[in-house]
């Protein structure tokens, strides 16, 4: 029973860490998009293209801007 609880705790922690990393990447990309838009006077689309953000992810970032 103790081993099962430890495994569940470990799995939960791994999921939390993974989600945190994903959120950090999203926040970093948003900041980079905004910086390019401001400093280079680019549109959101142009900034995402410059950052090589895949087309299938771009709608997500537009919604977050």
C-alpha positions in Angstrom: 0.0 0.0 0.0 2.8 2.4 0.9 4.6 1.7 -2.4 1.3 2.4 -4.3 0.9 5.7 -2.6 4.5 6.7 -3.3 4.0 5.8 -7.0 0.8 7.9 -7.1 2.6 10.9 -5.5 5.5 10.6 -7.9 3.2 10.5 -10.9 1.3 13.5 -9.7 4.5 15.5 -9.2 5.7 14.6 -12.6 2.4 15.9 -14.1 2.6 19.1 -12.2 6.2 19.7 -13.3 5.3 18.9 -16.9 2.3 21.3 -16.8 4.6 24.0 -15.3 7.2 23.6 -18.0 4.5 23.9 -20.7 3.0 27.0 -19.1 6.5 28.5 -18.9 7.1 27.9 -22.6 3.7 29.5 -23.4 4.5 32.5 -21.3 8.0 32.8 -22.9 6.6 32.6 -26.4 3.9 35.2 -25.6 6.5 37.6 -24.3 8.7 37.0 -27.4 5.7 37.7 -29.7 4.8 40.9 -27.8 8.5 42.0 -27.9 8.8 41.5 -31.6 5.5 43.3 -32.2 6.6 46.3 -30.2 10.3 46.6 -31.1 10.1 45.6 -34.7 6.5 46.8 -35.4 5.4 43.4 -36.6 1.9 42.0 -36.6 1.2 39.0 -34.4 1.3 36.7 -37.5 4.7 38.1 -38.6 6.1 37.8 -35.1 5.0 34.1 -34.8 6.4 33.3 -38.3 9.7 34.9 -37.2 9.7 32.7 -34.1 8.9 29.6 -36.2 5.8 28.9 -34.2 3.9 26.1 -36.0 0.7 27.3 -37.8 -1.5 24.9 -35.8 -0.4 26.6 -32.6 -0.7 30.2 -33.8 -4.5 30.5 -33.1 -3.9 29.6 -29.5 -1.4 32.4 -29.1 -3.5 34.9 -30.9 -6.3 34.2 -28.4 -3.9 34.7 -25.5 -2.7 38.1 -26.8 
